[in-house]
């Protein structure tokens, strides 16, 4: 629903409902997830078939405002509140000794169940301004909060694991500058607050690695790009990404301490149009 007060100010609202149907892999898939050595018998964690899964359901209420405060300044603001029900979450079954094969082991079955619920709220504020005919600035600030997260005790992923990859606050600022005809210069600064669960020190594994890494801490990055159009059919561009971050780790994955390093990088690109 949209209400336009005048040419410069408008308000909107929306009520939506989404349904996600389980995939064939979640219903019928079976895969060996991990083998855990112990002092007695090794433990084989296997994801087993999960027939009879229901749909994941989400309901969201959103409201927002868009206004042109000045001739060259546009502001957008939005608020949302969501309720998510029957989320698929892996849970463990009873261990089963397997003694008949050549290598005895303990089977730990893992099955998906519709057993988690969550309520979340958030806001987004965006400002865009055209400083001149050659220069435009824009910025966005977002906030995310979970007021409720329920997950059973036998679940492999508790609330802390599920939220570990989500920062509470995020901000970015973008500058687009055209210093001369056919030239473009872009710069974007990103700031991510700590994850909702706070920074965590955890063991990190990878090829040739066995070390402690900090996941979910505050971080910032800077990306730049310089572009040049040659005629009507060729674009040249070069840039660098993550300039201010150094070598560090991304937020941890939902399942286990997975290595995801972020490093500064550079690139060059040529685009042909026909």
Backbone as JSON, one array per atom type, in Angstrom:
{
  "sequence": "XXXXXXXXXXXXXXXXXXXXXXXXXXXXXXXXXXXXXXXXXXXXXXXXXXXXXXXXXXXXXXXXXXXXXXXXXXXXXXXXXXXXXXXXXXXXXXXXXXXXXXXXXXXXXXXXXXXXXXXXXXXXXXXXXXXXXXXXXXXXXXXXXXXXXXXXXXXXXXXXXXXXXXXXXXXXXXXXXXXXXXXXXXXXXXXXXXXXXXXXXXXXXXXXXXXXXXXXXXXXXXXXXXXXXXXXXXXXXXXXXXXXXXXXXXXXXXXXXXXXXXXXXXXXXXXXXX",
  "N": [[0.84, -1.17, 0.0], [0.59, 2.2, -0.87], [0.96, 5.56, -0.02], [0.85, 8.69, -1.29], [1.82, 11.71, -0.33], [2.53, 14.17, -1.48], [4.35, 15.44, -4.33], [6.87, 15.12, -3.34], [6.97, 13.57, -1.03], [6.25, 10.39, 0.33], [4.57, 7.54, 1.74], [4.7, 4.09, 2.63], [3.5, 0.73, 3.01], [3.55, -2.78, 3.78], [2.37, -6.12, 3.92], [3.42, -9.33, 4.04], [3.68, -12.82, 3.13], [5.62, -15.69, 3.09], [6.52, -18.89, 1.78], [8.54, -21.69, 2.03], [9.33, -24.6, 0.39], [10.59, -27.8, 1.27], [13.63, -29.06, -0.18], [14.51, -31.67, -2.58], [16.88, -32.83, -1.83], [16.94, -32.36, 0.95], [14.75, -33.85, 1.72], [15.17, -36.5, 0.73], [17.9, -36.97, 0.64], [21.03, -38.46, 1.57], [24.03, -38.41, 3.25], [27.46, -38.71, 4.17], [28.54, -36.79, 6.71], [30.65, -36.24, 8.52], [33.54, -37.69, 10.12], [34.46, -38.63, 13.25], [37.2, -39.12, 15.15], [37.77, -41.15, 18.04], [38.83, -42.36, 21.33], [37.9, -44.88, 21.51], [35.66, -46.25, 19.54], [35.36, -44.93, 16.23], [33.25, -42.16, 15.33], [30.71, -41.81, 13.06], [29.13, -39.3, 11.53], [26.19, -39.03, 9.93], [24.04, -37.58, 7.57], [20.74, -38.31, 7.29], [17.84, -39.46, 5.43], [14.95, -37.35, 5.46], [11.95, -37.67, 5.46], [8.61, -36.34, 5.14], [8.86, -33.69, 5.9], [7.74, -30.41, 6.69], [6.61, -27.2, 5.38], [8.63, -24.24, 5.54], [7.7, -21.21, 7.02], [7.22, -17.76, 6.64], [6.32, -14.59, 7.9], [5.94, -11.19, 7.33], [5.97, -7.79, 8.26], [6.13, -4.6, 6.93], [7.14, -1.17, 6.75], [7.59, 2.09, 5.41], [9.26, 5.17, 4.34], [9.71, 7.65, 1.86], [11.36, 10.5, 0.83], [11.98, 13.65, -0.72], [14.1, 15.76, 0.42], [15.61, 17.97, -0.18], [16.5, 19.77, -3.2], [18.43, 18.14, -4.31], [18.64, 15.99, -2.6], [17.67, 12.88, -1.42], [15.84, 10.82, 0.73], [15.42, 7.64, 2.22], [13.6, 5.53, 4.36], [13.01, 2.6, 6.29], [11.21, 0.09, 8.09], [11.03, -3.17, 9.49], [9.34, -6.11, 10.65], [9.56, -9.47, 11.36], [8.28, -12.78, 11.4], [9.28, -16.01, 11.72], [8.58, -19.37, 11.16], [8.68, -22.89, 11.91], [11.28, -23.54, 10.98], [13.81, -25.31, 9.21], [15.99, -27.39, 10.91], [18.94, -29.13, 11.72], [19.0, -32.09, 13.64], [20.21, -34.42, 16.11], [20.04, -37.99, 16.28], [19.66, -41.1, 18.13], [22.75, -42.65, 18.97], [24.11, -45.38, 17.08], [25.6, -48.42, 17.3], [27.74, -49.92, 14.92], [28.79, -52.9, 14.12], [29.23, -54.96, 12.38], [30.7, -54.71, 9.99], [33.94, -54.44, 8.27], [35.33, -52.43, 9.61], [34.5, -51.48, 12.68], [32.22, -49.04, 13.95], [30.52, -46.13, 15.29], [27.38, -45.05, 14.45], [26.07, -41.88, 14.02], [23.11, -40.56, 13.57], [21.8, -37.86, 11.68], [19.15, -35.71, 11.21], [16.89, -33.59, 9.44], [14.49, -31.36, 10.85], [11.38, -29.62, 11.32], [11.8, -27.45, 13.49], [12.49, -25.0, 14.65], [11.94, -21.6, 15.59], [11.73, -18.07, 14.98], [11.86, -14.57, 15.67], [12.33, -11.44, 14.21], [13.55, -8.06, 13.93], [14.13, -4.95, 12.23], [15.78, -2.03, 10.84], [16.26, 0.32, 8.15], [18.09, 2.92, 6.74], [18.55, 5.19, 4.19], [20.41, 7.53, 2.31], [20.71, 9.71, -0.39], [22.5, 11.87, -2.48], [23.04, 14.33, -4.95], [25.8, 15.89, -5.51], [27.0, 17.47, -7.47], [26.92, 17.89, -11.07], [28.73, 15.98, -11.77], [29.33, 14.44, -9.55], [28.19, 12.14, -7.15], [26.84, 11.1, -4.07], [26.08, 8.45, -1.78], [24.61, 6.71, 0.97], [24.03, 4.05, 3.33], [22.48, 2.81, 6.24], [21.96, 0.08, 8.35], [20.12, -1.92, 10.7], [19.81, -4.85, 12.61], [17.93, -7.14, 14.53], [17.23, -9.87, 16.69], [14.51, -10.8, 18.42], [13.56, -13.12, 19.39], [14.47, -16.53, 19.47], [14.03, -19.79, 19.08], [15.16, -23.02, 19.58], [15.46, -26.55, 19.62], [16.99, -28.67, 22.17], [18.37, -30.86, 21.15], [19.32, -30.02, 18.76], [21.83, -29.44, 16.29], [22.5, -26.88, 15.7], [22.33, -24.16, 17.57], [20.8, -21.1, 18.82], [22.96, -19.32, 19.01], [24.78, -20.29, 17.1], [23.31, -20.07, 14.71], [22.99, -17.34, 14.44], [25.52, -16.35, 14.25], [26.73, -15.4, 11.94], [25.61, -12.97, 11.34], [25.82, -9.55, 11.37], [24.94, -6.98, 13.73], [24.79, -4.2, 13.15], [25.24, -2.4, 10.11], [26.95, -0.46, 7.65], [27.39, 1.54, 4.76], [29.15, 3.67, 2.49], [29.07, 5.33, -0.55], [30.74, 6.75, -3.32], [30.43, 8.29, -6.41], [32.1, 9.46, -9.08], [32.65, 11.47, -11.9], [35.26, 12.49, -13.36], [36.0, 13.45, -15.86], [34.92, 13.49, -19.3], [33.8, 10.33, -20.29], [35.18, 9.06, -18.26], [35.22, 7.32, -15.15], [35.08, 7.18, -11.63], [34.88, 5.33, -8.79], [34.25, 4.81, -5.34], [33.85, 2.86, -2.43], [33.01, 2.53, 0.91], [32.83, 0.2, 3.49], [31.35, -0.71, 6.57], [31.08, -3.0, 9.16], [29.44, -3.98, 12.01], [30.02, -5.81, 15.14], [29.13, -9.32, 15.15], [25.84, -10.63, 15.91], [26.09, -12.38, 18.01], [28.41, -11.6, 19.16], [32.04, -11.2, 19.08], [33.99, -14.16, 18.51], [36.43, -16.44, 19.56], [37.81, -19.1, 17.95], [38.69, -22.44, 16.96], [40.28, -22.88, 13.83], [40.24, -24.55, 10.77], [41.96, -25.74, 7.87], [43.58, -26.2, 4.65], [46.78, -27.0, 5.49], [46.52, -25.55, 7.82], [46.0, -24.9, 11.27], [44.82, -23.33, 13.6], [43.98, -20.57, 15.82], [41.28, -18.38, 15.29], [39.6, -15.21, 15.1], [36.23, -14.74, 14.93], [33.5, -12.9, 13.67], [34.04, -10.31, 14.56], [34.15, -6.68, 14.67], [34.52, -5.01, 11.52], [35.98, -3.37, 8.64], [36.0, -2.16, 5.25], [37.42, -1.06, 2.14], [36.67, -0.32, -1.16], [37.75, 0.44, -4.47], [37.4, 1.8, -7.78], [38.35, 2.45, -11.12], [37.32, 3.61, -14.2], [37.18, 3.62, -17.82], [35.75, 4.59, -20.82], [36.05, 3.61, -24.12], [35.29, 4.78, -27.09], [32.16, 3.5, -28.34], [32.0, 0.85, -27.83], [33.86, -0.4, -26.1], [34.86, -0.91, -22.8], [37.08, -0.11, -20.23], [38.33, -1.07, -17.07], [39.67, -0.92, -13.77], [40.5, -1.96, -10.49], [40.51, -2.17, -6.85], [39.95, -4.19, -3.98], [38.73, -4.56, -0.62], [40.71, -3.04, 0.76], [41.42, -1.97, 3.26], [41.33, -3.98, 5.13], [43.22, -5.98, 5.62], [44.7, -9.23, 6.27], [42.4, -11.47, 7.35], [39.66, -13.21, 8.99], [36.47, -14.18, 7.75], [33.06, -13.88, 8.98], [32.04, -16.65, 10.98], [30.83, -19.73, 9.6], [27.51, -21.19, 9.54], [27.62, -23.85, 10.26], [29.95, -25.13, 12.13], [33.47, -24.18, 12.57], [34.46, -22.77, 9.9], [36.99, -22.01, 7.6], [37.32, -18.85, 6.18], [38.96, -16.74, 4.65], [39.65, -13.21, 4.24], [41.19, -11.08, 2.01], [43.09, -8.28, 0.78], [42.64, -7.4, -2.66], [43.18, -7.07, -6.23], [42.01, -6.1, -9.5], [41.48, -6.23, -13.07], [39.59, -5.32, -15.97], [38.14, -5.86, -19.18], [35.55, -4.9, -21.27], [33.63, -5.76, -24.0], [31.31, -4.51, -26.35], [28.83, -5.49, -28.62]],
  "CA": [[0.0, 0.0, 0.0], [1.39, 3.4, -1.02], [0.25, 6.83, 0.15], [1.67, 9.79, -1.78], [1.36, 12.96, 0.26], [2.7, 15.13, -2.57], [5.39, 14.99, -5.26], [8.16, 14.95, -2.67], [6.9, 12.72, 0.15], [5.35, 9.25, 0.22], [4.65, 6.52, 2.77], [4.26, 2.81, 2.12], [3.43, -0.38, 3.95], [3.35, -4.08, 3.13], [2.24, -7.32, 4.73], [3.73, -10.43, 3.11], [3.84, -14.16, 3.67], [6.42, -16.52, 2.19], [6.55, -20.32, 2.11], [9.63, -22.43, 1.39], [9.13, -26.04, 0.35], [11.86, -28.52, 1.38], [14.2, -29.56, -1.42], [14.63, -33.13, -2.67], [18.04, -33.23, -1.05], [16.57, -32.37, 2.36], [13.77, -34.92, 1.95], [15.61, -37.85, 0.37], [19.35, -37.08, 0.58], [21.78, -39.11, 2.65], [25.44, -38.15, 2.98], [28.35, -38.77, 5.32], [28.92, -35.42, 7.0], [31.93, -36.12, 9.22], [34.02, -38.83, 10.88], [35.1, -38.09, 14.44], [37.97, -40.17, 15.84], [37.72, -41.19, 19.51], [39.74, -43.35, 21.92], [37.3, -46.21, 21.34], [35.2, -46.42, 18.17], [35.11, -43.66, 15.54], [31.85, -41.76, 15.19], [30.38, -41.36, 11.7], [27.92, -38.47, 11.51], [25.56, -39.15, 8.61], [22.74, -36.95, 7.34], [19.84, -39.33, 6.75], [16.64, -38.93, 4.79], [14.01, -36.7, 6.38], [10.64, -37.58, 4.82], [7.54, -35.75, 5.92], [9.14, -32.33, 6.33], [6.75, -29.4, 6.34], [7.1, -25.96, 4.8], [9.06, -23.12, 6.37], [6.75, -20.12, 6.78], [7.64, -16.46, 7.13], [5.36, -13.49, 7.8], [6.7, -9.96, 7.53], [5.29, -6.49, 8.21], [7.1, -3.57, 6.57], [6.64, 0.19, 6.57], [8.7, 2.94, 5.0], [9.04, 6.55, 3.92], [10.64, 8.21, 0.89], [11.15, 11.94, 0.71], [12.99, 14.51, -1.33], [14.2, 16.83, 1.4], [16.15, 19.12, -0.91], [16.46, 19.55, -4.65], [19.35, 17.06, -4.68], [18.77, 15.06, -1.47], [16.57, 11.94, -1.29], [15.97, 9.98, 1.93], [14.54, 6.47, 2.34], [13.64, 4.86, 5.65], [12.14, 1.44, 6.32], [11.21, -0.75, 9.29], [10.36, -4.45, 9.26], [9.25, -7.08, 11.73], [9.3, -10.74, 10.72], [8.07, -13.97, 12.23], [9.63, -17.19, 10.95], [8.12, -20.55, 11.87], [8.97, -24.23, 11.37], [12.55, -23.52, 10.24], [14.52, -26.59, 9.19], [17.18, -27.4, 11.75], [19.41, -30.51, 11.89], [19.04, -32.62, 14.99], [20.87, -35.72, 16.21], [19.28, -39.12, 16.82], [20.39, -41.96, 19.07], [23.9, -43.34, 18.38], [23.85, -46.77, 16.74], [26.85, -49.15, 17.03], [27.8, -50.71, 13.68], [29.88, -53.81, 14.45], [29.29, -56.1, 11.46], [31.59, -54.45, 8.88], [35.38, -54.62, 8.53], [35.76, -51.42, 10.58], [33.36, -51.11, 13.52], [32.09, -47.61, 14.24], [29.23, -45.7, 15.85], [26.64, -44.19, 13.53], [25.3, -40.8, 14.64], [22.21, -40.06, 12.53], [21.4, -36.45, 11.71], [17.97, -35.53, 10.38], [16.26, -32.26, 9.48], [13.16, -31.27, 11.42], [10.8, -28.26, 11.42], [11.82, -27.35, 14.95], [13.01, -23.72, 15.14], [11.15, -20.4, 15.33], [12.5, -16.85, 15.22], [11.27, -13.26, 15.41], [13.39, -10.46, 13.96], [13.17, -6.69, 13.61], [15.24, -4.22, 11.65], [15.54, -0.74, 10.19], [17.21, 0.71, 7.11], [18.04, 4.34, 6.41], [19.39, 5.47, 3.03], [20.46, 8.93, 1.87], [21.38, 9.88, -1.69], [22.58, 13.28, -2.86], [23.82, 14.67, -6.14], [26.56, 17.07, -5.12], [27.14, 18.26, -8.69], [26.61, 17.09, -12.25], [29.75, 14.93, -11.91], [29.6, 13.77, -8.28], [27.01, 11.68, -6.42], [27.12, 10.36, -2.84], [24.96, 7.71, -1.19], [24.96, 5.95, 2.16], [22.96, 3.22, 3.89], [22.71, 2.29, 7.58], [20.97, -0.95, 8.68], [20.16, -2.52, 12.04], [19.09, -6.13, 12.67], [17.8, -7.64, 15.91], [16.37, -11.04, 16.88], [13.89, -10.74, 19.74], [13.23, -14.48, 19.82], [15.0, -17.63, 18.67], [13.8, -21.04, 19.8], [15.7, -24.2, 18.91], [15.48, -27.64, 20.6], [18.29, -29.0, 22.74], [19.1, -31.86, 20.36], [19.72, -29.44, 17.49], [23.25, -29.15, 16.13], [22.65, -25.44, 15.55], [21.56, -23.36, 18.5], [20.61, -19.7, 18.43], [24.26, -18.67, 18.86], [25.37, -20.7, 15.83], [22.51, -19.57, 13.6], [23.11, -15.88, 14.33], [26.92, -15.97, 14.33], [27.18, -14.76, 10.71], [24.81, -11.76, 11.09], [26.17, -8.36, 12.16], [23.79, -6.2, 14.17], [24.81, -2.93, 12.44], [26.02, -2.32, 8.89], [26.92, 0.86, 7.04], [28.29, 1.75, 3.63], [29.13, 4.98, 1.84], [29.52, 5.19, -1.93], [30.98, 7.98, -4.07], [30.55, 8.11, -7.85], [32.66, 10.71, -9.6], [33.04, 11.48, -13.3], [36.18, 13.63, -13.44], [36.04, 13.95, -17.24], [34.06, 12.74, -20.2], [34.12, 8.92, -20.47], [35.93, 8.55, -17.12], [34.44, 7.05, -13.94], [35.88, 6.84, -10.43], [33.98, 4.93, -7.72], [34.84, 4.36, -4.08], [32.83, 2.42, -1.48], [33.51, 2.18, 2.24], [31.91, -0.68, 4.21], [31.6, -0.92, 8.0], [30.23, -4.03, 9.73], [29.58, -4.11, 13.45], [30.19, -7.19, 15.59], [27.99, -10.19, 14.91], [24.83, -10.59, 16.96], [26.55, -13.19, 19.14], [29.67, -11.08, 19.64], [33.24, -11.86, 18.55], [34.29, -15.46, 19.07], [37.71, -17.06, 19.23], [37.51, -20.5, 17.7], [39.68, -23.17, 16.17], [40.04, -22.77, 12.39], [40.92, -25.61, 10.05], [42.06, -25.56, 6.43], [44.8, -26.8, 4.11], [47.99, -26.52, 6.13], [46.21, -24.62, 8.91], [45.44, -25.39, 12.52], [45.1, -22.14, 14.39], [42.85, -19.87, 16.4], [40.87, -17.19, 14.56], [38.51, -14.45, 15.69], [35.11, -14.65, 14.01], [32.39, -12.03, 14.06], [34.47, -9.02, 15.12], [33.91, -5.5, 13.83], [35.47, -4.91, 10.42], [35.71, -2.33, 7.65], [36.66, -2.41, 3.97], [37.36, 0.01, 1.14], [36.8, -0.75, -2.55], [37.86, 1.54, -5.42], [37.36, 1.39, -9.19], [38.56, 3.48, -12.12], [36.84, 3.11, -15.48], [37.34, 4.47, -18.99], [35.04, 4.1, -22.0], [36.72, 3.91, -25.39], [34.26, 4.68, -28.13], [30.87, 3.01, -27.88], [31.99, -0.6, -27.69], [34.89, -0.94, -25.22], [35.01, -0.34, -21.46], [38.22, -0.55, -19.45], [38.2, -0.75, -15.66], [40.61, -1.54, -12.84], [40.12, -1.61, -9.13], [41.04, -2.92, -5.71], [38.91, -4.5, -3.02], [39.13, -4.89, 0.76], [42.02, -2.44, 0.95], [41.74, -1.61, 4.64], [41.0, -5.04, 6.07], [44.33, -6.87, 5.92], [44.38, -10.66, 6.22], [41.61, -11.86, 8.5], [38.66, -14.22, 8.72], [35.07, -13.8, 7.62], [32.2, -14.42, 10.03], [32.0, -18.1, 10.93], [29.68, -20.32, 8.94], [26.51, -21.69, 10.49], [27.99, -25.19, 10.7], [31.36, -25.35, 12.42], [34.44, -23.11, 12.29], [34.95, -22.92, 8.54], [37.92, -20.95, 7.22], [36.89, -17.98, 5.07], [39.83, -15.56, 4.77], [39.44, -12.03, 3.4], [42.47, -10.43, 1.77], [43.03, -7.26, -0.28], [42.81, -7.93, -4.0], [43.09, -6.11, -7.34], [41.5, -6.72, -10.72], [41.35, -5.42, -14.3], [38.55, -5.92, -16.79], [37.82, -5.25, -20.47], [34.23, -5.27, -21.73], [33.33, -5.42, -25.4], [29.9, -4.48, -26.71], [28.62, -5.73, -30.04]],
  "C": [[0.88, 1.23, 0.0], [0.5, 4.63, -0.84], [1.2, 7.96, -0.25], [1.1, 11.11, -1.27], [1.41, 14.09, -0.76], [3.83, 14.61, -3.45], [6.71, 14.66, -4.58], [8.13, 13.96, -1.5], [5.88, 11.61, -0.06], [5.63, 8.26, 1.35], [4.14, 5.21, 2.18], [4.27, 1.76, 3.22], [3.14, -1.68, 3.22], [3.24, -5.17, 4.18], [2.4, -8.51, 3.79], [3.89, -11.74, 3.87], [4.59, -15.01, 2.65], [6.43, -17.95, 2.71], [7.69, -20.97, 1.34], [9.37, -23.92, 1.52], [10.47, -26.76, 0.46], [12.32, -29.06, 0.03], [14.24, -31.09, -1.41], [15.82, -33.63, -1.86], [17.73, -33.31, 0.43], [15.6, -33.5, 2.67], [14.38, -36.31, 1.79], [17.13, -38.03, 0.4], [19.94, -37.76, 1.8], [23.26, -38.97, 2.33], [26.22, -38.25, 4.28], [28.9, -37.38, 5.58], [30.3, -35.31, 7.64], [32.25, -37.45, 9.9], [34.86, -38.29, 12.03], [35.87, -39.2, 15.13], [37.83, -40.03, 17.36], [38.7, -42.23, 20.01], [39.18, -44.76, 21.79], [36.92, -46.42, 19.88], [35.0, -45.07, 17.5], [33.6, -43.42, 15.39], [31.65, -41.22, 13.78], [29.06, -40.6, 11.76], [27.35, -38.48, 10.09], [24.22, -38.43, 8.59], [21.85, -37.97, 6.66], [18.62, -38.66, 6.11], [15.68, -38.39, 5.84], [12.65, -36.57, 5.71], [9.62, -36.92, 5.74], [7.82, -34.35, 6.43], [8.04, -31.38, 5.87], [7.41, -28.16, 5.74], [7.61, -25.01, 5.89], [8.2, -21.91, 6.01], [7.28, -18.84, 7.4], [6.56, -15.42, 6.89], [6.08, -12.2, 8.16], [5.79, -8.74, 7.38], [6.33, -5.42, 7.97], [6.41, -2.22, 6.41], [7.82, 1.08, 6.23], [8.26, 4.32, 4.55], [10.09, 6.91, 2.88], [10.32, 9.68, 0.73], [12.3, 12.63, 0.04], [13.09, 15.76, -0.47], [14.72, 18.11, 0.78], [16.09, 18.82, -2.4], [17.33, 18.37, -5.06], [19.55, 16.06, -3.56], [17.51, 14.22, -1.36], [16.85, 11.02, -0.1], [14.96, 8.85, 1.87], [14.72, 5.87, 3.73], [12.65, 3.71, 5.66], [12.31, 0.7, 7.64], [10.52, -2.06, 8.95], [10.35, -5.27, 10.54], [8.81, -8.4, 11.11], [9.12, -11.84, 11.76], [8.31, -15.19, 11.36], [9.32, -18.44, 11.77], [8.51, -21.83, 11.13], [10.24, -24.24, 10.51], [13.22, -24.89, 10.32], [15.81, -26.48, 9.98], [17.64, -28.84, 11.92], [19.48, -30.89, 13.36], [19.63, -34.02, 15.0], [19.9, -36.76, 16.78], [20.12, -39.92, 17.79], [21.57, -42.64, 18.37], [23.62, -44.83, 18.19], [25.19, -47.48, 16.46], [26.73, -50.0, 15.76], [29.02, -51.63, 13.79], [30.07, -54.92, 13.42], [30.29, -55.91, 10.33], [33.05, -54.68, 9.23], [35.92, -53.62, 9.55], [34.56, -51.05, 11.43], [33.37, -49.6, 13.83], [30.72, -47.36, 14.86], [28.59, -44.73, 14.88], [25.84, -43.17, 14.32], [24.39, -40.21, 13.57], [21.84, -38.59, 12.76], [20.23, -36.27, 10.74], [17.45, -34.11, 10.52], [14.87, -32.37, 10.08], [12.69, -29.81, 11.39], [10.7, -27.93, 12.9], [12.41, -26.04, 15.48], [12.07, -22.59, 14.73], [11.99, -19.18, 15.67], [11.65, -15.63, 14.9], [12.4, -12.25, 15.24], [12.78, -9.1, 13.63], [14.37, -5.97, 13.03], [14.81, -2.89, 11.06], [16.6, -0.52, 9.12], [17.0, 2.18, 6.79], [19.03, 4.6, 5.29], [19.27, 6.94, 2.65], [21.25, 9.0, 0.58], [21.35, 11.35, -2.06], [23.45, 13.45, -4.09], [24.52, 16.0, -5.86], [26.73, 18.02, -6.3], [26.78, 17.38, -9.88], [27.59, 15.94, -12.44], [29.94, 14.08, -10.66], [28.3, 13.43, -7.57], [27.45, 10.84, -5.22], [25.87, 9.61, -2.39], [25.48, 6.92, 0.01], [23.76, 5.2, 2.71], [23.4, 2.72, 5.26], [21.6, 1.28, 7.88], [21.21, -1.49, 10.08], [19.3, -3.76, 12.04], [19.1, -6.63, 14.11], [16.88, -8.85, 15.91], [15.82, -10.99, 18.3], [13.55, -12.12, 20.27], [13.91, -15.47, 18.89], [14.89, -18.89, 19.51], [14.3, -22.2, 18.98], [15.82, -25.3, 19.95], [16.9, -27.98, 21.04], [19.07, -30.0, 21.89], [19.55, -31.31, 19.01], [21.22, -29.19, 17.46], [23.52, -27.66, 16.07], [21.74, -24.73, 16.55], [21.43, -21.94, 18.01], [21.95, -19.01, 18.19], [24.91, -19.03, 17.52], [24.63, -20.09, 14.64], [22.7, -18.08, 13.37], [24.56, -15.42, 14.23], [27.4, -15.22, 13.09], [26.47, -13.43, 10.44], [25.29, -10.61, 11.97], [24.92, -7.59, 12.55], [23.66, -4.89, 13.41], [25.67, -3.05, 11.19], [25.88, -0.92, 8.31], [27.82, 0.86, 5.81], [28.08, 3.13, 3.06], [29.75, 4.82, 0.46], [29.65, 6.57, -2.58], [31.18, 7.65, -5.53], [30.93, 9.46, -8.47], [33.04, 10.53, -11.06], [33.95, 12.68, -13.53], [36.26, 14.24, -14.84], [35.14, 13.07, -18.09], [34.64, 11.33, -20.43], [34.98, 8.33, -19.33], [34.98, 8.37, -15.92], [35.39, 6.67, -12.81], [34.91, 6.57, -9.28], [34.78, 4.5, -6.51], [33.71, 4.01, -3.12], [33.5, 1.98, -0.19], [32.43, 1.36, 2.95], [32.33, -0.77, 5.68], [30.59, -1.93, 8.51], [30.49, -4.09, 11.23], [29.8, -5.55, 13.85], [28.95, -8.02, 15.29], [27.05, -10.16, 16.11], [25.24, -11.39, 18.19], [27.83, -12.65, 19.75], [30.85, -11.8, 19.05], [33.52, -13.17, 19.27], [35.67, -15.91, 18.62], [37.49, -18.55, 19.11], [38.62, -21.13, 16.89], [39.3, -23.12, 14.69], [40.88, -23.83, 11.7], [40.92, -25.3, 8.56], [43.33, -26.22, 5.94], [46.05, -26.19, 4.74], [47.75, -25.6, 7.3], [45.68, -25.38, 10.12], [45.7, -24.3, 13.55], [43.82, -21.56, 14.96], [42.56, -18.62, 15.59], [39.72, -16.51, 15.27], [37.43, -14.27, 14.64], [34.09, -13.66, 14.56], [32.8, -10.73, 14.7], [34.11, -7.89, 14.16], [34.95, -5.43, 12.72], [35.05, -3.8, 9.47], [36.54, -2.61, 6.4], [36.5, -1.19, 3.09], [37.59, -0.58, -0.24], [36.89, 0.49, -3.45], [37.86, 0.98, -6.84], [37.56, 2.61, -10.07], [38.19, 2.91, -13.48], [37.01, 4.13, -16.59], [36.61, 3.83, -20.16], [35.75, 4.57, -23.25], [35.69, 3.71, -26.5], [32.95, 4.22, -27.53], [30.88, 1.52, -27.58], [32.97, -1.2, -26.72], [34.9, -0.17, -23.9], [36.22, -0.96, -20.78], [37.99, -0.17, -18.0], [39.25, -1.51, -14.86], [40.25, -1.09, -11.44], [40.82, -2.47, -8.1], [39.93, -3.08, -4.69], [39.5, -4.86, -1.67], [40.49, -4.3, 1.12], [42.38, -2.24, 2.42], [41.62, -2.77, 5.62], [42.19, -5.89, 6.46], [43.9, -8.33, 5.79], [43.64, -11.05, 7.5], [40.53, -12.81, 8.06], [37.28, -13.61, 8.63], [34.3, -14.33, 8.82], [32.11, -15.93, 9.89], [30.74, -18.56, 10.2], [28.73, -20.87, 9.99], [26.9, -23.05, 11.05], [29.5, -25.25, 10.89], [32.24, -24.18, 12.06], [35.08, -23.28, 10.92], [35.84, -21.73, 8.19], [37.38, -20.15, 6.04], [37.72, -16.7, 5.14], [39.42, -14.44, 3.82], [40.78, -11.34, 3.25], [42.29, -9.33, 0.74], [43.31, -7.88, -1.64], [42.67, -6.81, -5.03], [42.61, -6.84, -8.59], [41.54, -5.71, -11.87], [40.37, -6.12, -15.21], [38.39, -5.13, -18.09], [36.46, -5.79, -20.92], [34.01, -4.8, -23.15], [31.82, -5.46, -25.61], [29.77, -4.65, -28.23], [27.2, -5.31, -30.44]]
}
